[in-house]
């Protein structure tokens, strides 16, 4: 059984989760526009680096609280 962390979920078609599979971290991003993408990382620093590249603070102008919550959820994995 893998430990699953919910990063965000707006509905059943837009969500991002991280599964801890032993030493591997698997990110599953589901989008109503792009379908499902999966990314594998071998360390938390690698995952956090990806998250910082994927989620830019500039994209969350006026929604800084949402950005901060997403990044905090990544840090808690």
Gaussian input, Z-matrix of N, CA and C with variables (Angstrom, degrees):
# hf/3-21g

backbone

0 1
 N
 C     1     B1
 C     2     B2     1     A1
 N     3     B3     2     A2     1     D1
 C     4     B4     3     A3     2     D2
 C     5     B5     4     A4     3     D3
 N     6     B6     5     A5     4     D4
 C     7     B7     6     A6     5     D5
 C     8     B8     7     A7     6     D6
 N     9     B9     8     A8     7     D7
 C    10    B10     9     A9     8     D8
 C    11    B11    10    A10     9     D9
 N    12    B12    11    A11    10    D10
 C    13    B13    12    A12    11    D11
 C    14    B14    13    A13    12    D12
 N    15    B15    14    A14    13    D13
 C    16    B16    15    A15    14    D14
 C    17    B17    16    A16    15    D15
 N    18    B18    17    A17    16    D16
 C    19    B19    18    A18    17    D17
 C    20    B20    19    A19    18    D18
 N    21    B21    20    A20    19    D19
 C    22    B22    21    A21    20    D20
 C    23    B23    22    A22    21    D21
 N    24    B24    23    A23    22    D22
 C    25    B25    24    A24    23    D23
 C    26    B26    25    A25    24    D24
 N    27    B27    26    A26    25    D25
 C    28    B28    27    A27    26    D26
 C    29    B29    28    A28    27    D27
 N    30    B30    29    A29    28    D28
 C    31    B31    30    A30    29    D29
 C    32    B32    31    A31    30    D30
 N    33    B33    32    A32    31    D31
 C    34    B34    33    A33    32    D32
 C    35    B35    34    A34    33    D33
 N    36    B36    35    A35    34    D34
 C    37    B37    36    A36    35    D35
 C    38    B38    37    A37    36    D36
 N    39    B39    38    A38    37    D37
 C    40    B40    39    A39    38    D38
 C    41    B41    40    A40    39    D39
 N    42    B42    41    A41    40    D40
 C    43    B43    42    A42    41    D41
 C    44    B44    43    A43    42    D42
 N    45    B45    44    A44    43    D43
 C    46    B46    45    A45    44    D44
 C    47    B47    46    A46    45    D45
 N    48    B48    47    A47    46    D46
 C    49    B49    48    A48    47    D47
 C    50    B50    49    A49    48    D48
 N    51    B51    50    A50    49    D49
 C    52    B52    51    A51    50    D50
 C    53    B53    52    A52    51    D51
 N    54    B54    53    A53    52    D52
 C    55    B55    54    A54    53    D53
 C    56    B56    55    A55    54    D54
 N    57    B57    56    A56    55    D55
 C    58    B58    57    A57    56    D56
 C    59    B59    58    A58    57    D57
 N    60    B60    59    A59    58    D58
 C    61    B61    60    A60    59    D59
 C    62    B62    61    A61    60    D60
 N    63    B63    62    A62    61    D61
 C    64    B64    63    A63    62    D62
 C    65    B65    64    A64    63    D63
 N    66    B66    65    A65    64    D64
 C    67    B67    66    A66    65    D65
 C    68    B68    67    A67    66    D66
 N    69    B69    68    A68    67    D67
 C    70    B70    69    A69    68    D68
 C    71    B71    70    A70    69    D69
 N    72    B72    71    A71    70    D70
 C    73    B73    72    A72    71    D71
 C    74    B74    73    A73    72    D72
 N    75    B75    74    A74    73    D73
 C    76    B76    75    A75    74    D74
 C    77    B77    76    A76    75    D75
 N    78    B78    77    A77    76    D76
 C    79    B79    78    A78    77    D77
 C    80    B80    79    A79    78    D78
 N    81    B81    80    A80    79    D79
 C    82    B82    81    A81    80    D80
 C    83    B83    82    A82    81    D81
 N    84    B84    83    A83    82    D82
 C    85    B85    84    A84    83    D83
 C    86    B86    85    A85    84    D84
 N    87    B87    86    A86    85    D85
 C    88    B88    87    A87    86    D86
 C    89    B89    88    A88    87    D87
 N    90    B90    89    A89    88    D88
 C    91    B91    90    A90    89    D89
 C    92    B92    91    A91    90    D90
 N    93    B93    92    A92    91    D91
 C    94    B94    93    A93    92    D92
 C    95    B95    94    A94    93    D93
 N    96    B96    95    A95    94    D94
 C    97    B97    96    A96    95    D95
 C    98    B98    97    A97    96    D96
 N    99    B99    98    A98    97    D97
 C   100   B100    99    A99    98    D98
 C   101   B101   100   A100    99    D99
 N   102   B102   101   A101   100   D100
 C   103   B103   102   A102   101   D101
 C   104   B104   103   A103   102   D102
 N   105   B105   104   A104   103   D103
 C   106   B106   105   A105   104   D104
 C   107   B107   106   A106   105   D105
 N   108   B108   107   A107   106   D106
 C   109   B109   108   A108   107   D107
 C   110   B110   109   A109   108   D108
 N   111   B111   110   A110   109   D109
 C   112   B112   111   A111   110   D110
 C   113   B113   112   A112   111   D111
 N   114   B114   113   A113   112   D112
 C   115   B115   114   A114   113   D113
 C   116   B116   115   A115   114   D114
 N   117   B117   116   A116   115   D115
 C   118   B118   117   A117   116   D116
 C   119   B119   118   A118   117   D117
 N   120   B120   119   A119   118   D118
 C   121   B121   120   A120   119   D119
 C   122   B122   121   A121   120   D120
 N   123   B123   122   A122   121   D121
 C   124   B124   123   A123   122   D122
 C   125   B125   124   A124   123   D123
 N   126   B126   125   A125   124   D124
 C   127   B127   126   A126   125   D125
 C   128   B128   127   A127   126   D126
 N   129   B129   128   A128   127   D127
 C   130   B130   129   A129   128   D128
 C   131   B131   130   A130   129   D129
 N   132   B132   131   A131   130   D130
 C   133   B133   132   A132   131   D131
 C   134   B134   133   A133   132   D132
 N   135   B135   134   A134   133   D133
 C   136   B136   135   A135   134   D134
 C   137   B137   136   A136   135   D135
 N   138   B138   137   A137   136   D136
 C   139   B139   138   A138   137   D137
 C   140   B140   139   A139   138   D138
 N   141   B141   140   A140   139   D139
 C   142   B142   141   A141   140   D140
 C   143   B143   142   A142   141   D141
 N   144   B144   143   A143   142   D142
 C   145   B145   144   A144   143   D143
 C   146   B146   145   A145   144   D144
 N   147   B147   146   A146   145   D145
 C   148   B148   147   A147   146   D146
 C   149   B149   148   A148   147   D147
 N   150   B150   149   A149   148   D148
 C   151   B151   150   A150   149   D149
 C   152   B152   151   A151   150   D150
 N   153   B153   152   A152   151   D151
 C   154   B154   153   A153   152   D152
 C   155   B155   154   A154   153   D153
 N   156   B156   155   A155   154   D154
 C   157   B157   156   A156   155   D155
 C   158   B158   157   A157   156   D156
 N   159   B159   158   A158   157   D157
 C   160   B160   159   A159   158   D158
 C   161   B161   160   A160   159   D159
 N   162   B162   161   A161   160   D160
 C   163   B163   162   A162   161   D161
 C   164   B164   163   A163   162   D162
 N   165   B165   164   A164   163   D163
 C   166   B166   165   A165   164   D164
 C   167   B167   166   A166   165   D165
 N   168   B168   167   A167   166   D166
 C   169   B169   168   A168   167   D167
 C   170   B170   169   A169   168   D168
 N   171   B171   170   A170   169   D169
 C   172   B172   171   A171   170   D170
 C   173   B173   172   A172   171   D171
 N   174   B174   173   A173   172   D172
 C   175   B175   174   A174   173   D173
 C   176   B176   175   A175   174   D174
 N   177   B177   176   A176   175   D175
 C   178   B178   177   A177   176   D176
 C   179   B179   178   A178   177   D177
 N   180   B180   179   A179   178   D178
 C   181   B181   180   A180   179   D179
 C   182   B182   181   A181   180   D180
 N   183   B183   182   A182   181   D181
 C   184   B184   183   A183   182   D182
 C   185   B185   184   A184   183   D183
 N   186   B186   185   A185   184   D184
 C   187   B187   186   A186   185   D185
 C   188   B188   187   A187   186   D186
 N   189   B189   188   A188   187   D187
 C   190   B190   189   A189   188   D188
 C   191   B191   190   A190   189   D189
 N   192   B192   191   A191   190   D190
 C   193   B193   192   A192   191   D191
 C   194   B194   193   A193   192   D192
 N   195   B195   194   A194   193   D193
 C   196   B196   195   A195   194   D194
 C   197   B197   196   A196   195   D195
 N   198   B198   197   A197   196   D196
 C   199   B199   198   A198   197   D197
 C   200   B200   199   A199   198   D198
 N   201   B201   200   A200   199   D199
 C   202   B202   201   A201   200   D200
 C   203   B203   202   A202   201   D201
 N   204   B204   203   A203   202   D202
 C   205   B205   204   A204   203   D203
 C   206   B206   205   A205   204   D204
 N   207   B207   206   A206   205   D205
 C   208   B208   207   A207   206   D206
 C   209   B209   208   A208   207   D207
 N   210   B210   209   A209   208   D208
 C   211   B211   210   A210   209   D209
 C   212   B212   211   A211   210   D210
 N   213   B213   212   A212   211   D211
 C   214   B214   213   A213   212   D212
 C   215   B215   214   A214   213   D213
 N   216   B216   215   A215   214   D214
 C   217   B217   216   A216   215   D215
 C   218   B218   217   A217   216   D216
 N   219   B219   218   A218   217   D217
 C   220   B220   219   A219   218   D218
 C   221   B221   220   A220   219   D219
 N   222   B222   221   A221   220   D220
 C   223   B223   222   A222   221   D221
 C   224   B224   223   A223   222   D222
 N   225   B225   224   A224   223   D223
 C   226   B226   225   A225   224   D224
 C   227   B227   226   A226   225   D225
 N   228   B228   227   A227   226   D226
 C   229   B229   228   A228   227   D227
 C   230   B230   229   A229   228   D228

   B1=1.4628
   B2=1.5206
   B3=1.3176
   B4=1.4505
   B5=1.5177
   B6=1.3187
   B7=1.4668
   B8=1.5215
   B9=1.3269
   B10=1.4614
   B11=1.5229
   B12=1.3292
   B13=1.4617
   B14=1.5247
   B15=1.3182
   B16=1.4615
   B17=1.5201
   B18=1.3294
   B19=1.4592
   B20=1.5193
   B21=1.3149
   B22=1.4630
   B23=1.5156
   B24=1.3237
   B25=1.4631
   B26=1.5158
   B27=1.3324
   B28=1.4590
   B29=1.5277
   B30=1.3477
   B31=1.4650
   B32=1.5220
   B33=1.3306
   B34=1.4676
   B35=1.5321
   B36=1.3177
   B37=1.4569
   B38=1.5126
   B39=1.3104
   B40=1.4630
   B41=1.5228
   B42=1.3402
   B43=1.4593
   B44=1.5217
   B45=1.3244
   B46=1.4521
   B47=1.5189
   B48=1.3291
   B49=1.4548
   B50=1.5207
   B51=1.3264
   B52=1.4600
   B53=1.5181
   B54=1.3267
   B55=1.4612
   B56=1.5156
   B57=1.3225
   B58=1.4584
   B59=1.5234
   B60=1.3324
   B61=1.4661
   B62=1.5268
   B63=1.3226
   B64=1.4609
   B65=1.5171
   B66=1.3294
   B67=1.4647
   B68=1.5189
   B69=1.3119
   B70=1.4620
   B71=1.5258
   B72=1.3291
   B73=1.4582
   B74=1.5215
   B75=1.3200
   B76=1.4667
   B77=1.5247
   B78=1.3210
   B79=1.4590
   B80=1.5186
   B81=1.3326
   B82=1.4636
   B83=1.5183
   B84=1.3167
   B85=1.4612
   B86=1.5258
   B87=1.3204
   B88=1.4640
   B89=1.5237
   B90=1.3271
   B91=1.4569
   B92=1.5217
   B93=1.3347
   B94=1.4584
   B95=1.5235
   B96=1.3454
   B97=1.4672
   B98=1.5248
   B99=1.3509
   B100=1.4566
   B101=1.5213
   B102=1.3192
   B103=1.4625
   B104=1.5203
   B105=1.3254
   B106=1.4600
   B107=1.5195
   B108=1.3342
   B109=1.4596
   B110=1.5216
   B111=1.3227
   B112=1.4617
   B113=1.5236
   B114=1.3191
   B115=1.4572
   B116=1.5223
   B117=1.3337
   B118=1.4621
   B119=1.5207
   B120=1.3242
   B121=1.4574
   B122=1.5213
   B123=1.3359
   B124=1.4554
   B125=1.5196
   B126=1.3413
   B127=1.4637
   B128=1.5179
   B129=1.3309
   B130=1.4595
   B131=1.5271
   B132=1.3528
   B133=1.4703
   B134=1.5311
   B135=1.3262
   B136=1.4631
   B137=1.5369
   B138=1.3306
   B139=1.4660
   B140=1.5229
   B141=1.3333
   B142=1.4592
   B143=1.5207
   B144=1.3181
   B145=1.4663
   B146=1.5289
   B147=1.3372
   B148=1.4613
   B149=1.5200
   B150=1.3372
   B151=1.4701
   B152=1.5226
   B153=1.3405
   B154=1.4662
   B155=1.5197
   B156=1.3372
   B157=1.4611
   B158=1.5320
   B159=1.3252
   B160=1.4756
   B161=1.5241
   B162=1.3321
   B163=1.4598
   B164=1.5231
   B165=1.3079
   B166=1.4691
   B167=1.5230
   B168=1.3215
   B169=1.4661
   B170=1.5230
   B171=1.3302
   B172=1.4747
   B173=1.5283
   B174=1.3472
   B175=1.4618
   B176=1.5300
   B177=1.3206
   B178=1.4679
   B179=1.5287
   B180=1.3204
   B181=1.4660
   B182=1.5323
   B183=1.3178
   B184=1.4512
   B185=1.5206
   B186=1.3335
   B187=1.4689
   B188=1.5232
   B189=1.3395
   B190=1.4575
   B191=1.5243
   B192=1.3356
   B193=1.4656
   B194=1.5260
   B195=1.3308
   B196=1.4650
   B197=1.5269
   B198=1.3334
   B199=1.4672
   B200=1.5323
   B201=1.3306
   B202=1.4637
   B203=1.5269
   B204=1.3282
   B205=1.4653
   B206=1.5285
   B207=1.3244
   B208=1.4686
   B209=1.5251
   B210=1.3381
   B211=1.4677
   B212=1.5313
   B213=1.3168
   B214=1.4643
   B215=1.5256
   B216=1.3203
   B217=1.4758
   B218=1.5247
   B219=1.3330
   B220=1.4623
   B221=1.5188
   B222=1.3215
   B223=1.4669
   B224=1.5306
   B225=1.3217
   B226=1.4590
   B227=1.5263
   B228=1.3324
   B229=1.4709
   B230=1.5201
   A1=108.83
   A2=116.62
   A3=122.47
   A4=110.40
   A5=115.64
   A6=119.95
   A7=107.84
   A8=116.27
   A9=121.97
   A10=109.49
   A11=116.12
   A12=122.89
   A13=108.92
   A14=116.75
   A15=121.51
   A16=108.49
   A17=116.97
   A18=121.64
   A19=109.14
   A20=116.78
   A21=121.18
   A22=109.29
   A23=115.46
   A24=121.50
   A25=107.05
   A26=115.36
   A27=119.10
   A28=110.75
   A29=116.73
   A30=122.99
   A31=106.81
   A32=117.27
   A33=119.84
   A34=113.40
   A35=117.98
   A36=121.09
   A37=113.21
   A38=118.66
   A39=122.31
   A40=108.24
   A41=115.27
   A42=120.08
   A43=110.03
   A44=114.41
   A45=120.80
   A46=107.37
   A47=115.93
   A48=121.76
   A49=109.85
   A50=115.74
   A51=122.16
   A52=107.01
   A53=116.17
   A54=121.83
   A55=108.59
   A56=116.08
   A57=121.19
   A58=106.73
   A59=115.19
   A60=121.68
   A61=107.56
   A62=115.75
   A63=120.10
   A64=108.98
   A65=116.76
   A66=121.05
   A67=112.60
   A68=116.81
   A69=121.64
   A70=110.35
   A71=115.73
   A72=122.82
   A73=107.50
   A74=117.16
   A75=121.74
   A76=108.75
   A77=115.27
   A78=121.62
   A79=107.73
   A80=116.04
   A81=121.46
   A82=107.54
   A83=114.66
   A84=120.79
   A85=107.94
   A86=115.80
   A87=121.28
   A88=107.59
   A89=115.59
   A90=121.74
   A91=109.24
   A92=116.63
   A93=118.76
   A94=111.56
   A95=117.75
   A96=120.99
   A97=112.82
   A98=117.22
   A99=120.66
   A100=114.58
   A101=118.20
   A102=119.70
   A103=110.08
   A104=116.21
   A105=120.37
   A106=110.92
   A107=115.39
   A108=122.64
   A109=107.85
   A110=116.43
   A111=121.30
   A112=108.43
   A113=115.52
   A114=122.67
   A115=108.02
   A116=117.46
   A117=121.59
   A118=109.77
   A119=114.90
   A120=121.56
   A121=108.53
   A122=116.11
   A123=120.81
   A124=112.88
   A125=117.10
   A126=119.94
   A127=110.13
   A128=115.20
   A129=120.38
   A130=111.46
   A131=119.75
   A132=118.80
   A133=112.67
   A134=117.04
   A135=120.85
   A136=109.76
   A137=117.15
   A138=121.82
   A139=110.87
   A140=117.42
   A141=121.08
   A142=111.72
   A143=117.38
   A144=121.19
   A145=110.09
   A146=116.85
   A147=120.68
   A148=110.46
   A149=116.89
   A150=121.28
   A151=110.67
   A152=117.16
   A153=120.23
   A154=111.56
   A155=117.16
   A156=121.09
   A157=111.00
   A158=116.64
   A159=122.05
   A160=112.05
   A161=116.93
   A162=122.31
   A163=108.90
   A164=115.92
   A165=122.28
   A166=109.77
   A167=116.54
   A168=121.09
   A169=110.85
   A170=117.74
   A171=121.53
   A172=111.50
   A173=116.70
   A174=121.02
   A175=112.14
   A176=116.81
   A177=121.17
   A178=111.88
   A179=117.11
   A180=120.57
   A181=109.10
   A182=115.85
   A183=120.77
   A184=113.58
   A185=116.13
   A186=121.36
   A187=109.86
   A188=115.64
   A189=120.70
   A190=112.05
   A191=117.55
   A192=120.57
   A193=110.94
   A194=116.47
   A195=121.00
   A196=110.20
   A197=116.38
   A198=121.35
   A199=110.48
   A200=116.50
   A201=120.76
   A202=111.12
   A203=117.67
   A204=120.72
   A205=111.00
   A206=117.65
   A207=121.28
   A208=110.14
   A209=117.15
   A210=120.31
   A211=110.83
   A212=118.00
   A213=121.13
   A214=110.39
   A215=117.11
   A216=120.79
   A217=110.67
   A218=118.37
   A219=121.03
   A220=110.87
   A221=117.37
   A222=121.49
   A223=111.79
   A224=117.25
   A225=121.43
   A226=113.86
   A227=117.10
   A228=120.30
   A229=109.05
   D1=131.02
   D2=-178.89
   D3=-97.30
   D4=146.47
   D5=175.54
   D6=-84.00
   D7=127.35
   D8=-176.01
   D9=-112.99
   D10=130.80
   D11=178.95
   D12=-114.24
   D13=127.64
   D14=176.43
   D15=-87.88
   D16=120.75
   D17=179.28
   D18=-88.52
   D19=-49.35
   D20=171.78
   D21=-156.55
   D22=156.56
   D23=176.65
   D24=-153.36
   D25=116.77
   D26=176.72
   D27=-96.89
   D28=-31.58
   D29=173.91
   D30=-165.67
   D31=-169.91
   D32=-176.78
   D33=-71.02
   D34=-9.38
   D35=-177.20
   D36=-114.35
   D37=-1.38
   D38=179.99
   D39=-138.36
   D40=99.90
   D41=-178.74
   D42=-158.75
   D43=163.32
   D44=176.77
   D45=-140.62
   D46=128.33
   D47=177.86
   D48=-127.39
   D49=158.82
   D50=173.33
   D51=-125.20
   D52=126.43
   D53=175.64
   D54=-106.02
   D55=131.33
   D56=175.41
   D57=-94.09
   D58=111.96
   D59=-178.24
   D60=-115.67
   D61=81.94
   D62=-174.99
   D63=68.12
   D64=-119.04
   D65=178.58
   D66=-89.80
   D67=-7.15
   D68=-176.66
   D69=-97.26
   D70=137.51
   D71=175.57
   D72=-109.34
   D73=122.31
   D74=-178.20
   D75=-112.67
   D76=118.18
   D77=177.03
   D78=-94.87
   D79=129.23
   D80=175.45
   D81=-119.45
   D82=118.04
   D83=-179.67
   D84=-113.57
   D85=120.62
   D86=179.99
   D87=-112.15
   D88=128.44
   D89=-177.62
   D90=-134.14
   D91=141.61
   D92=177.15
   D93=-69.55
   D94=-16.82
   D95=178.39
   D96=-90.05
   D97=-39.98
   D98=-170.33
   D99=-113.16
   D100=-4.02
   D101=-177.16
   D102=82.17
   D103=-144.63
   D104=-177.18
   D105=-110.78
   D106=133.18
   D107=173.05
   D108=-119.84
   D109=146.48
   D110=176.46
   D111=-129.04
   D112=139.28
   D113=179.15
   D114=-131.14
   D115=140.07
   D116=179.12
   D117=-114.33
   D118=137.89
   D119=178.54
   D120=-130.83
   D121=148.26
   D122=-178.12
   D123=-100.63
   D124=-4.18
   D125=179.64
   D126=-153.38
   D127=157.70
   D128=176.57
   D129=-63.80
   D130=-43.37
   D131=178.21
   D132=-58.54
   D133=-37.35
   D134=177.63
   D135=-65.14
   D136=-42.28
   D137=177.62
   D138=-62.82
   D139=-46.53
   D140=-178.80
   D141=-64.94
   D142=-37.52
   D143=176.41
   D144=-62.01
   D145=-44.91
   D146=177.38
   D147=-60.36
   D148=-44.86
   D149=-178.09
   D150=-61.65
   D151=-40.61
   D152=179.12
   D153=-66.12
   D154=-32.14
   D155=177.41
   D156=-76.80
   D157=-37.17
   D158=-176.94
   D159=-75.40
   D160=-39.45
   D161=-177.52
   D162=-110.72
   D163=99.86
   D164=-179.62
   D165=-90.75
   D166=136.38
   D167=179.35
   D168=-59.98
   D169=-31.31
   D170=-179.67
   D171=-62.03
   D172=-28.63
   D173=-179.18
   D174=-77.22
   D175=-7.32
   D176=-175.49
   D177=-118.43
   D178=32.93
   D179=176.86
   D180=-60.80
   D181=127.61
   D182=-177.01
   D183=82.92
   D184=-7.83
   D185=179.20
   D186=-130.22
   D187=39.31
   D188=-176.76
   D189=-60.28
   D190=-33.00
   D191=178.55
   D192=-62.61
   D193=-40.13
   D194=178.13
   D195=-63.08
   D196=-45.08
   D197=178.41
   D198=-60.23
   D199=-47.58
   D200=-178.48
   D201=-61.84
   D202=-37.95
   D203=178.61
   D204=-67.02
   D205=-42.20
   D206=178.00
   D207=-60.25
   D208=-47.48
   D209=-178.62
   D210=-66.81
   D211=-37.33
   D212=176.88
   D213=-63.39
   D214=-40.26
   D215=177.68
   D216=-62.16
   D217=-39.36
   D218=175.79
   D219=-63.59
   D220=-43.03
   D221=-179.00
   D222=-64.37
   D223=-27.96
   D224=-178.14
   D225=-83.22
   D226=-2.39
   D227=179.24
   D228=-70.59

